[in-house]
Amino acid sequence: MILFASDLDNTLIHSYKKASDSDICIEYKEGKALSYMTPAALGLLEALNRRSDIVFSPVTTRSTEQYERIHFFGNDYPEIALAANGGILYENGVINREWYEESKELISDCLTEFRHGLDYFKDDDYVYFDIRLVDELFVFTKSTAPLTTKSVLESVLNLKKVGTFNIGDKVYIFPNILTKGLAVDRLRKKYGFDKIIAAGDSEFDVAMLNRADLALCPHQLDKFVSSECVSFDAENRNFAEQLLEYINQNF
């Protein structure tokens, strides 16, 4: 059995800011359309999801609230999915409590660093967004000067236990152990998959790509990938269409 583990944002789905008139909305929040797929990409994903030899699993940094807004297949859920950077496992849309408790135990020695980070964010004049302890697994906020916020934050945290990341104006504190790579290892052990194909587009995904048997990524990321890798020109053609075509044609 093959596992197809895929990041969501900018890998399978894209923001309303990049959507064309023909794209299909798969995420709404309070009636506002947020995320889309191209018709071709959604059709390819639906075809892959119907196969009995491949299991599709979203693997996202999104919180449970954010993940649960996404609907690829109407009212049907992916058989398995991971939110909170792999800390939360869904099985047919239901959170596996045992997995979640194991995740919280894995990061238990990071809680002091979370408190340091939360205290720092409260005094950072650049922080302009809610400061959140997301699903009890990582810390998140937004800054008007994210690189400055991140740099100073690193001076007050124990970087042997946690790491800081930023994408755009978003700033995160993650336990070093809570990676998508660990999540893929846990899935392989739990379900006994024979082969894992992983797709992703950012530094959050590198650990997952390196733990997979085959990594699918944009050209600009392949230099960071040590596993077998196929990369694509995501600048000139929809990344989701390319990677889903590749899987359907080669597996």
Secondary structure, DSSP 8 states (H G I E B T S, - for coil): -EEEEE--BTTTBEEGGG--TT-EEEEEETTEEEEEE-HHHHHHHHHHHH-SSEEEEEB-SS-HHHHTTB-SBTTB--SEEEEGGGTEEEETTEE-HHHHHHHHHHTGGGHHHHHHHHHHHHH-TTB-S--EEETTTEEEEEBSSHHHHHHHHHHHS-TTTEEEEEETTEEEEEETT--HHHHHHHHHHHH--SEEEEE--SGGGHHHHHHSSEEEEEGGGGGG--SSEEEE-TTTS-HHHHHHHHHHHH-
